[in-house]
């Protein structure tokens, strides 16, 4: 079981007792606004998804390292942060980073803090070579998290993604292990 800490946060693997919190977070309309493909609305399919998350944690070569974000002070669930493995190379894993939190925690610096710790774990403990991520360009808070963590913008895809009934521009970022070491 992985457990990471920052000054204000505990980032930990989910456990079986976390399902209700997991479902509440994954079904929250505002939290999942920019991630409709991940939103859980059906409790049965959410239970199946959660079971897969727990099963993956038992594998020697995990495909997902997504952590429950918890306040050290109040133990309240703030959100979710982590990555999924997209490839394996001789230099290390390539992964795609993702994160989201309840709106009441936006603008408090929790997500940049959490992402910073996850990047450290990825590059120093999990043999990750390259991290990619992205968001819709209108999601400036998410893009700012990437920038605060030294990620490099490598693409701006105009009218790329259908969201909320409109074609929207997507930005893509990446960070290599050697670039992270110089930060």
Contact map, one row per residue, 1 for C-alpha under 8 A:
111000000001100000000000000000000000000000000000000000001000000000000000000000000000000000000000000000000000000000000000000000000000000000000000000000000000000000000000000000000000000
111100000001100000000000000000000000000000000000000000000000000000000000000000000000000000000000000000000000000000000000000000000000000000000000000000000000000000000000000000000000000
111110000111100000000000000000000000000000000000000000000000000000000000000000000000000000000000000000000000000000000000000000000000000000000000000000000000000000000000000000000000000
011111000111000000000000000000000000000000000000000000000000000000000000000000000000000000000000000000000000000000001100000000000000000000000000000000000000000000000000000000000000000
001111111110000000000000000000000000000000000000000000000000000000000000000000000000000000000000000000000000000000001000000000000000000000000000000000000000000000000000000000000000000
000111111100000000000000000000000000000000000000000000000000000000000000000000000000000000000000000000000000000011001000000000000000000000000000000000000000000000000000000000000000000
000011111000000000000000000000000000000000000000000000000000000000000000000000000000000000000000000000000000000000000000000000000000000000000000000000000000000000000000000000000000000
000011111100000000000000000000000000000000000000000000000000000000000011100000000000000000000000000000000000010000000000000000000000000000000000000000000000000000000000000000000000000
000011111110000000000000000000000000000000000000000000000000000000001111000000000000000000000000000000000000010001000000000000000000000000000000000000000000000000000000000000000000000
001111011111000000000000000000000000000000000000000000000000000000011111000000000000000000000000000000000000000000000000000000000000000000000000000000000000000000000000000000000000000
001110001111100000000000000000000000000000000000000000000000000000111100000000001000000000000000000000000000000001000000000000000000000000000000000000000000000000000000000000000000000
111100000111110000000000000000000000000000000000000000000000000000111000000000000000000000000000000000000000000000000000000000000000000000000000000000000000000000000000000000000000000
111000000011111000000000000000000000000000000000000000001000000011110000000000000000000000000000000000000000000000000000000000000000000000000000000000000000000000000000000000000000000
000000000001111101000000000000000000000000000000000001000000000000110000000000000000000000000000000000000000000000000000000000000000000000000000000000000000000000000000000000000000000
000000000000111111100000000000000000000000000000000001000000000000000000000000000000000000000000000000000000000000000000000000000000000000000000000000000000000000000000000000000000000
000000000000011111100000000000000000000000000000000001000000000000000000000000000000000000000000000000000000000000000000000000000000000000000000000000000000000000000000000000000000000
000000000000001111110000000000000000000000000000000000000000000000000000000000000000000000000000000000000000000000000000000000000000000000000000000000000000000000000000000000000000000
000000000000011111111100000000000000000000000000000000000000000000000000000000000000000000000000000000000000000000000000000000000000000000000000000000000000000000000000000000000000000
000000000000001111111110000000000000000000000010010000000000000000000000000000000000000000000000000000000000000000000000000000000000000000000000000000000000000000000000000000000000000
000000000000000011111111000000000000000000000000000000000000000000000000000000000000000000000000000000000000000000000000000000000000000000000000000000000000000000000000000000000000000
000000000000000001111111100000000000000000000000000000000000000000000000000010000000000000000000000000000000000000000000000000000000000000000000000000000000000000000000000000000000000
000000000000000001111111110000000000000000000000010000000000000000000000000000000000000000000000000000000000000000000000000000000000000000000000000000000000000000000000000000000000000
000000000000000000111111111000000000000100100100000000000000000000000000000000000000000000000000000000000000000000000000000000000000000000000000000000000000000000000000000000000000000
000000000000000000011111111100000000000000000000000000000000000000000000000000000000000000000000000000000000000000000000000000000000000000000000000000000000000000000000000000000000000
000000000000000000001111111100100000000000000000000000000000000000000000000000100000000000000000000011000000000000000000000000000000000000000000000000000000000000000000000000000000000
000000000000000000000111111100110000011110000000000000000000000000000000000000000000000000000000000000000000000000000000000000000000000000000000000000000000000000000000000000000000000
000000000000000000000011111110010000001110000000000000000000000000000000000000000000000000000000000000000000000000000000000000000000000000000000000000000000000000000000000000000000000
000000000000000000000001111111110000001000000000000000000000000000000000000000000000000000000000000001000000000000000000000000000000000000000000000000000000000000000000000000000000000
000000000000000000000000001111111000000000000000000000000000000000000000000000000000000000000000000000000000000000000000000000000000000000000000000000000000000000000000000000000000000
000000000000000000000000000111111000000000000000000000000000000000000000000000000000000000000000000001100000000000000000000000000000000000000000000000000000000000000000000000000000000
000000000000000000000000110111111100000000000000000000000000000000000000000000000000000000000000000111100000000000000000000000000000000000000000000000000000000000000000000000000000000
000000000000000000000000011111111111011000000000000000000000000000000000000000000000000000000000000100000000000000000000000000000000000000000000000000000000000000000000000000000000000
000000000000000000000000000011111111000000000000000000000000000000000000000000000000000000000000000000000000000000000000000000000000000000000000000000000000000000000000000000000000000
000000000000000000000000000000111111000000000000000000000000000000000000000000000000000000000000000000000000000000000000000000000000000100100000000000000000000000100000000000000000000
000000000000000000000000000000011111111000000000000000000000000000000000000000000000000000000000000000000000000000000000000000000000000000000000000000000000000000000000000000000000000
000000000000000000000000000000011111111000000000000000000000000000000000000000000000000000000000000000000000000000000000000000000000000000000000000000000000000000000000000000000000000
000000000000000000000000000000000011111000000000000000000000000000000000000000000000000000000000000000000000000000000000000000000000000000000000000000000000000000000000000000000000000
000000000000000000000000010000010011111100000000000000000000000000000000000000000000000000000000000000000000000000000000000000000000000000000000000000000000000000000000000000000000000
000000000000000000000000011100010011111110000000000000000000000000000000000000000000000000000000000000000000000000000000000000000000000000000000000000000000000000000000000000000000000
000000000000000000000010011000000000011111101100000000000000000000000000000000000000000000000000000000000000000000000000000000000000000000000000000000000000000000000000000000000000000
000000000000000000000000011000000000001111100100000000000000000000000000000000000000000000000000000000000000000000000000000000000000000000000000000000000000000000000000000000000000000
000000000000000000000000000000000000000111111100000000000000000000000000000000000000000000000000000000000000000000000000000000000000000000000000000000000000000000000000000000000000000
000000000000000000000010000000000000000111111110000000000000000000000000000000000000000000000000000000000000000000000000000000000000000000000000000000000000000000000000000000000000000
000000000000000000000000000000000000000001111111000000000000000000000000000000000000000000000000000000000000000000000000000000000000000000000000000000000000000000000000000000000000000
000000000000000000000000000000000000000101111111100000000000000000000000000000000000000000000000000000000000000000000000000000000000000000000000000000000000000000000000000000000000000
000000000000000000000010000000000000000111111111110000000000000000000000000000000000000000000000000000000000000000000000000000000000000000000000000000000000000000000000000000000000000
000000000000000000100000000000000000000000111111111000000000000000000000000000000000000000000000000000000000000000000000000000000000000000000000000000000000000000000000000000000000000
000000000000000000000000000000000000000000011111111100000000000000000000000000000000000000000000000000000000000000000000000000000000000000000000000000000000000000000000000000000000000
000000000000000000000000000000000000000000001111111110000000000000000000000000000000000000000000000000000000000000000000000000000000000000000000000000000000000000000000000000000000000
000000000000000000100100000000000000000000000111111111000000000000000000000000000000000000000000000000000000000000000000000000000000000000000000000000000000000000000000000000000000000
000000000000000000000000000000000000000000000011111111100000000000000000000000000000000000000000000000000000000000000000000000000000000000000000000000000000000000000000000000000000000
000000000000000000000000000000000000000000000001111111110000000000000000000000000000000000000000000000000000000000000000000000000000000000000000000000000000000000000000000000000000000
000000000000000000000000000000000000000000000000111111111000000100000000000000000000000000000000000000000000000000000000000000000000000000000000000000000000000000000000000000000000000
000000000000011100000000000000000000000000000000011111111100000000000000000000000000000000000000000000000000000000000000000000000000000000000000000000000000000000000000000000000000000
000000000000000000000000000000000000000000000000001111111110000000000000000000000000000000000000000000000000000000000000000000000000000000000000000000000000000000000000000000000000000
000000000000000000000000000000000000000000000000000111111110011100000000000000000000000000000000000000000000000000000000000000000000000000000000000000000000000000000000000000000000000
100000000000100000000000000000000000000000000000000011111110010110000000000000000000000000000000000000000000000000000000000000000000000000000000000000000000000000000000000000000000000
000000000000000000000000000000000000000000000000000001111111010000000000000000000000000000000000000000000000000000000000000000000000000000000000000000000000000000000000000000000000000
000000000000000000000000000000000000000000000000000000111111110000000000000000000000000000000000000000000000000000000000000000000000000000000000000000000000000000000000000000000000000
000000000000000000000000000000000000000000000000000000000111110000000000000000000000000000000000000000000000000000000000000000000000000000000000000000000000000000000000000000000000000
000000000000000000000000000000000000000000000000000000000011111000000000000000000000000000000000000000000000000000000000000000000000000000000000000000000000000000000000000000000000000
000000000000000000000000000000000000000000000000000000011111111110000000000000000000100000000000000000000000000000000000000000000000000000000000000000000000000000000000000000000000000
000000000000000000000000000000000000000000000000000000010000111110000000000000000001100000000000000000000000000000000000000000000000000000000000000000000000000000000000000000000000000
000000000000000000000000000000000000000000000000000010011000011111000000000000000111100000000000000000000000000000000000000000000000000000000000000000000000000000000000000000000000000
000000000000100000000000000000000000000000000000000000001000011111100000000000000111000000000000000000000000000000000000000000000000000000000000000000000000000000000000000000000000000
000000000000100000000000000000000000000000000000000000000000000111110000000000011111000000000000000000000000000000000000000000000000000000000000000000000000000000000000000000000000000
000000000011110000000000000000000000000000000000000000000000000011111000000000011100000000000000000000000000000000000000000000000000000000000000000000000000000000000000000000000000000
000000000111110000000000000000000000000000000000000000000000000001111100000011111000000000000000000000000000000000000000000000000000000000000000000000000000000000000000000000000000000
000000001111000000000000000000000000000000000000000000000000000000111110000011111000000000000000000000000000000001000000000000000000000000000000000000000000000000000000000000000000000
000000001110000000000000000000000000000000000000000000000000000000011111001111100000000000000000000000000000000000000000000000000000000000000000000000000000000000000000000000000000000
000000011100000000000000000000000000000000000000000000000000000000001111111111000000000000000000000000000000000000000000000000000000000000000000000000000000000000000000000000000000000
000000011100000000000000000000000000000000000000000000000000000000000111111000000000000000000000000000000000000000000000000000000000000000000000000000000000000000000000000000000000000
000000010000000000000000000000000000000000000000000000000000000000000011111000000000000000000000000000000000000000000000000000000000000000000000000000000000000000000000000000000000000
000000000000000000000000000000000000000000000000000000000000000000000011111100000000000000000000000000000000000000000000000000000000000000000000000000000000000000000000000000000000000
000000000000000000000000000000000000000000000000000000000000000000000111111110000000000000000000000000000000000000000000000000000000000000000000000000000000000000000000000000000000000
000000000000000000000000000000000000000000000000000000000000000000000110011111000000000000000000000000000000000000000000000000000000000000000000000000000000000000000000000000000000000
000000000000000000001000000000000000000000000000000000000000000000011110001111100000000000000000000000000000000000000000000000000000000000000000000000000000000000000000000000000000000
000000000000000000000000000000000000000000000000000000000000000000011110000111110000000000000000000011001000000000000000000000000000000000000000000000000000000000000000000000000000000
000000000000000000000000100000000000000000000000000000000000000000011100000011111000000000000000001111000000000000000000000000000000000000000000000000000000000000000000000000000000000
000000000000000000000000000000000000000000000000000000000000000001111000000001111100000000000000001110000000000000000000000000000000000000000000000000000000000000000000000000000000000
000000000010000000000000000000000000000000000000000000000000000001111000000000111110000000000000111100000000000001100100000000000000000000000000000000000000000000000000000000000000000
000000000000000000000000000000000000000000000000000000000000000111100000000000011111000000000000111000000000000000100100000000000000000000000000000000000000000000000000000000000000000
000000000000000000000000000000000000000000000000000000000000000111000000000000001111100000000011110000000000000000000000000000000000000000000000000000000000000000000000000000000000000
000000000000000000000000000000000000000000000000000000000000001111000000000000000111110000000011100000000000000000000000000000000000000000000000000000000000000000000000000000000000000
000000000000000000000000000000000000000000000000000000000000011100000000000000000011111100001111000000000000000000000000000000000000000000000000000000000000000000000000000000000000000
000000000000000000000000000000000000000000000000000000000000000000000000000000000001111100001111000000000000000000000000000000000000000000000000000000000000000000000000000000000000000
000000000000000000000000000000000000000000000000000000000000000000000000000000000000111110001110000000000000000000000000000000000000000000000000000000000000000000000000000000000000000
000000000000000000000000000000000000000000000000000000000000000000000000000000000000111111011100000000000000000000000000000000000000000000000000000000000000000000000000000000000000000
000000000000000000000000000000000000000000000000000000000000000000000000000000000000001111111100000000000000000000000000000000000000000000000000000000000000000000000000000000000000000
000000000000000000000000000000000000000000000000000000000000000000000000000000000000000111110000000000000000000000000000000000000000000000000000000000000000000000000000000000000000000
000000000000000000000000000000000000000000000000000000000000000000000000000000000000000011111000000000000000000000000000000000001000000000000000000000000000000000000000000000000000000
000000000000000000000000000000000000000000000000000000000000000000000000000000000000000111111100000000000000000000000000000000111100000000000000000000000000000000000000000000000000000
000000000000000000000000000000000000000000000000000000000000000000000000000000000000111110111110000000000000000000000000000000111100000000000000000000000000000000000000000000000000000
000000000000000000000000000000000000000000000000000000000000000000000000000000000000111110011111000000000000000000000000000000011111000000000000000000000000000000000000000000000000000
000000000000000000000000000000000000000000000000000000000000000000000000000000000011111000001111100000000000000000000000000000010111000000000000000000000000000000000000000000000000000
000000000000000000000000000000000000000000000000000000000000000000000000000000000011110000000111110000000000000000000000000000000011100000000000000000000000000000000000000000000000000
000000000000000000000000000000000000000000000000000000000000000000000000000000001111000000000011111000000000000000000000000000000011100000000000000000000000000000000000000000000000000
000000000000000000000000000000000000000000000000000000000000000000000000000000001110000000000001111100000000000000000000000000000000100000000000000000000000000000000000000000000000000
000000000000000000000000000000000000000000000000000000000000000000000000000000111100000000000000111110000000001000100000000000000000000000000000000000000000000000000000000000000000000
000000000000000000000000000000110000000000000000000000000000000000000000000000111000000000000000011111000000001000000000000000000000000000000000000000000000000000000000000000000000000
000000000000000000000000100000100000000000000000000000000000000000000000000001110000000000000000001111101100001000000000000000000000000000000000000000000000000000000000000000000000000
000000000000000000000000100101100000000000000000000000000000000000000000000001100000000000000000000111111100000000000000000000000000000000000000000000000000000000000000000000000000000
000000000000000000000000000001100000000000000000000000000000000000000000000000000000000000000000000011111100000000000000000000000000000000000000000000000000000000000000000000000000000
000000000000000000000000000000000000000000000000000000000000000000000000000000000000000000000000000001111100000000000000000000000000000000000000000000000000000000000000000000000000000
000000000000000000000000000000000000000000000000000000000000000000000000000001000000000000000000000011111111010000000000000000000000000000000000000000000000000000000000000000000000000
000000000000000000000000000000000000000000000000000000000000000000000000000000000000000000000000000011111111111000000000000000000000000000000000000000000000000000000000000000000000000
000000000000000000000000000000000000000000000000000000000000000000000000000000000000000000000000000000001111110000000000000000000000000000001000000000000000000000000000000000000000000
000000000000000000000000000000000000000000000000000000000000000000000000000000000000000000000000000000001111110000000000000000000000000000000000000000000000000000000000000000000000000
000000000000000000000000000000000000000000000000000000000000000000000000000000000000000000000000000000000111111110000000000000000000000000000000000000000000000000000000000000000000000
000000011000000000000000000000000000000000000000000000000000000000000000000000000000000000000000000000001111111111000000000000000000000000000000000000000000000000000000000000000000000
000000000000000000000000000000000000000000000000000000000000000000000000000000000000000000000000001110000100111111100000000000000000000000000000100000000000000000000000000000000000000
000000000000000000000000000000000000000000000000000000000000000000000000000000000000000000000000000000000000111111110000000000000000000000000000110110000000000000000000000000000000000
000001000000000000000000000000000000000000000000000000000000000000000000000000000000000000000000000000000000111111111000000000000000000000000000000000000000000000000000000000000000000
000001001010000000000000000000000000000000000000000000000000000000001000000000001000000000000000000000000000011111111100000000000000000000000000000000000000000000000000000000000000000
000000000000000000000000000000000000000000000000000000000000000000000000000000001100000000000000001000000000001111111110000000000000000000000000100010000000000000000000000000000000000
000000000000000000000000000000000000000000000000000000000000000000000000000000000000000000000000000000000000000111111111000000000000000000000000000010000000000000000000000000000000000
000111000000000000000000000000000000000000000000000000000000000000000000000000000000000000000000000000000000000011111111100000000000000000000000000000000000000000000000000000000000000
000100000000000000000000000000000000000000000000000000000000000000000000000000001100000000000000000000000000000001111111110000000000000000000000000000000000000000000000000000000000000
000000000000000000000000000000000000000000000000000000000000000000000000000000000000000000000000000000000000000000111111111000000000000000000000000000000000000000000000000000000000000
000000000000000000000000000000000000000000000000000000000000000000000000000000000000000000000000000000000000000000011111111110000000000000000000000000000000000000000000000000000000000
000000000000000000000000000000000000000000000000000000000000000000000000000000000000000000000000000000000000000000001111111111000000000000000000000000000000000000000000000000000000000
000000000000000000000000000000000000000000000000000000000000000000000000000000000000000000000000000000000000000000000111111111110000000000000000000000000000000000000000000000000000000
000000000000000000000000000000000000000000000000000000000000000000000000000000000000000000000000000000000000000000000011111111111000000000000000000000000000000000000000000000001000000
000000000000000000000000000000000000000000000000000000000000000000000000000000000000000000000000000000000000000000000001111111110000000000000000000000000000000000000000000000000000000
000000000000000000000000000000000000000000000000000000000000000000000000000000000000000000000000000000000000000000000001111111100000000000000000000000000000000000000000000000000000000
000000000000000000000000000000000000000000000000000000000000000000000000000000000000000000000000000000000000000000000000111111110000000000000000000000000000000000000000000000000000000
000000000000000000000000000000000000000000000000000000000000000000000000000000000000000000011000000000000000000000000000011111111000000000000000000000000000000000000000000000000000000
000000000000000000000000000000000000000000000000000000000000000000000000000000000000000000011110000000000000000000000000011101111110000000000000000000000000000000000000000000001000000
000000000000000000000000000000000000000000000000000000000000000000000000000000000000000000111100000000000000000000000000001000111110000000000000000000000000000000000000000000011000000
000000000000000000000000000000000000000000000000000000000000000000000000000000000000000000011110000000000000000000000000000000011111000000000000000000000000000000000000000001111000000
000000000000000000000000000000000000000000000000000000000000000000000000000000000000000000000111100000000000000000000000000000011111100000000000000000000000000000000000000001110000000
000000000000000000000000000000000000000000000000000000000000000000000000000000000000000000000111100000000000000000000000000000000111110000000000000000000000000000000000000111100000000
000000000000000000000000000000000000000000000000000000000000000000000000000000000000000000000001110000000000000000000000000000000011111000000000000000000000000000000000000111000000000
000000000000000000000000000000000000000000000000000000000000000000000000000000000000000000000000000000000000000000000000000000000001111100000010000000000000000000000000011110000000000
000000000000000000000000000000000000000000000000000000000000000000000000000000000000000000000000000000000000000000000000000000000000111110100110000000000000000000000000011100000000000
000000000000000000000000000000000100000000000000000000000000000000000000000000000000000000000000000000000000000000000000000000000000011111100000000000000000000010000001111000000000000
000000000000000000000000000000000000000000000000000000000000000000000000000000000000000000000000000000000000000000000000000000000000001111110010000000000000000000000001111000000000000
000000000000000000000000000000000000000000000000000000000000000000000000000000000000000000000000000000000000000000000000000000000000000111110000000000000000000000000000100000000000000
000000000000000000000000000000000100000000000000000000000000000000000000000000000000000000000000000000000000000000000000000000000000001111111110000000000000000000000000000000000000000
000000000000000000000000000000000000000000000000000000000000000000000000000000000000000000000000000000000000000000000000000000000000000011111111000000000000000000000000000000000000000
000000000000000000000000000000000000000000000000000000000000000000000000000000000000000000000000000000000010000000000000000000000000000000111111100000000000000000000000000000000000000
000000000000000000000000000000000000000000000000000000000000000000000000000000000000000000000000000000000000000000000000000000000000001000111111110000000000000000000000000000000000000
000000000000000000000000000000000000000000000000000000000000000000000000000000000000000000000000000000000000000000000000000000000000011010111111111000000000000000000000000000000000000
000000000000000000000000000000000000000000000000000000000000000000000000000000000000000000000000000000000000000000000000000000000000000000011111111100000000000000000000000000000000000
000000000000000000000000000000000000000000000000000000000000000000000000000000000000000000000000000000000000001100100000000000000000000000001111111110000000000000000000000000000000000
000000000000000000000000000000000000000000000000000000000000000000000000000000000000000000000000000000000000000100000000000000000000000000000111111111100000000000000000000010000000000
000000000000000000000000000000000000000000000000000000000000000000000000000000000000000000000000000000000000000000000000000000000000000000000011111111110000000000000000000000000000000
000000000000000000000000000000000000000000000000000000000000000000000000000000000000000000000000000000000000000100000000000000000000000000000001111111100000000000000000000000000000000
000000000000000000000000000000000000000000000000000000000000000000000000000000000000000000000000000000000000000100110000000000000000000000000000111111100000000000000000000000000000000
000000000000000000000000000000000000000000000000000000000000000000000000000000000000000000000000000000000000000000000000000000000000000000000000011111110000000000000000000000100001001
000000000000000000000000000000000000000000000000000000000000000000000000000000000000000000000000000000000000000000000000000000000000000000000000011111111000000000000000000011100000000
000000000000000000000000000000000000000000000000000000000000000000000000000000000000000000000000000000000000000000000000000000000000000000000000001001111100000000000000000011100000000
000000000000000000000000000000000000000000000000000000000000000000000000000000000000000000000000000000000000000000000000000000000000000000000000000000111110000000000000001111000000000
000000000000000000000000000000000000000000000000000000000000000000000000000000000000000000000000000000000000000000000000000000000000000000000000000000011111000000000000001111000000000
000000000000000000000000000000000000000000000000000000000000000000000000000000000000000000000000000000000000000000000000000000000000000000000000000000001111100000000000001110000000000
000000000000000000000000000000000000000000000000000000000000000000000000000000000000000000000000000000000000000000000000000000000000000000000000000000000111110000000000111100000000000
000000000000000000000000000000000000000000000000000000000000000000000000000000000000000000000000000000000000000000000000000000000000000000000000000000000011111100000000111000000000000
000000000000000000000000000000000000000000000000000000000000000000000000000000000000000000000000000000000000000000000000000000000000000000000000000000000001111100000001110000000000000
000000000000000000000000000000000000000000000000000000000000000000000000000000000000000000000000000000000000000000000000000000000000000000000000000000000000111111000011110000000000000
000000000000000000000000000000000000000000000000000000000000000000000000000000000000000000000000000000000000000000000000000000000000000000000000000000000000111111000011110000000000000
000000000000000000000000000000000000000000000000000000000000000000000000000000000000000000000000000000000000000000000000000000000000000100000000000000000000001111100111110000000000000
000000000000000000000000000000000000000000000000000000000000000000000000000000000000000000000000000000000000000000000000000000000000000000000000000000000000001111111111000000000000000
000000000000000000000000000000000100000000000000000000000000000000000000000000000000000000000000000000000000000000000000000000000000000000000000000000000000000011111111000000000000000
000000000000000000000000000000000000000000000000000000000000000000000000000000000000000000000000000000000000000000000000000000000000000000000000000000000000000001111100000000000000000
000000000000000000000000000000000000000000000000000000000000000000000000000000000000000000000000000000000000000000000000000000000000000000000000000000000000000001111110000000000000000
000000000000000000000000000000000000000000000000000000000000000000000000000000000000000000000000000000000000000000000000000000000000000000000000000000000000000011111111000000000000000
000000000000000000000000000000000000000000000000000000000000000000000000000000000000000000000000000000000000000000000000000000000000000000000000000000000000001111101111100000000000000
000000000000000000000000000000000000000000000000000000000000000000000000000000000000000000000000000000000000000000000000000000000000000110000000000000000000011111100111110000000000000
000000000000000000000000000000000000000000000000000000000000000000000000000000000000000000000000000000000000000000000000000000000000000111000000000000000001111110000011111000000000000
000000000000000000000000000000000000000000000000000000000000000000000000000000000000000000000000000000000000000000000000000000000000011110000000000000000001111110000001111100000000000
000000000000000000000000000000000000000000000000000000000000000000000000000000000000000000000000000000000000000000000000000000000000011110000000000000001111100000000000111110000000000
000000000000000000000000000000000000000000000000000000000000000000000000000000000000000000000000000000000000000000000000000000000001111000000000000000001111000000000000011111000000000
000000000000000000000000000000000000000000000000000000000000000000000000000000000000000000000000000000000000000000000000000000000001110000000000010000111110000000000000001111100000000
000000000000000000000000000000000000000000000000000000000000000000000000000000000000000000000000000000000000000000000000000000000111100000000000000000111100000000000000000111110000000
000000000000000000000000000000000000000000000000000000000000000000000000000000000000000000000000000000000000000000000000000000000111000000000000000001110000000000000000000011111011000
000000000000000000000000000000000000000000000000000000000000000000000000000000000000000000000000000000000000000000000000000000001110000000000000000000000000000000000000000001111111000
000000000000000000000000000000000000000000000000000000000000000000000000000000000000000000000000000000000000000000000000001000011100000000000000000000000000000000000000000000111111100
000000000000000000000000000000000000000000000000000000000000000000000000000000000000000000000000000000000000000000000000000000000000000000000000000000000000000000000000000000011111110
000000000000000000000000000000000000000000000000000000000000000000000000000000000000000000000000000000000000000000000000000000000000000000000000000000000000000000000000000000111111111
000000000000000000000000000000000000000000000000000000000000000000000000000000000000000000000000000000000000000000000000000000000000000000000000000001000000000000000000000000111111111
000000000000000000000000000000000000000000000000000000000000000000000000000000000000000000000000000000000000000000000000000000000000000000000000000000000000000000000000000000001111111
000000000000000000000000000000000000000000000000000000000000000000000000000000000000000000000000000000000000000000000000000000000000000000000000000000000000000000000000000000000111111
000000000000000000000000000000000000000000000000000000000000000000000000000000000000000000000000000000000000000000000000000000000000000000000000000001000000000000000000000000000011111
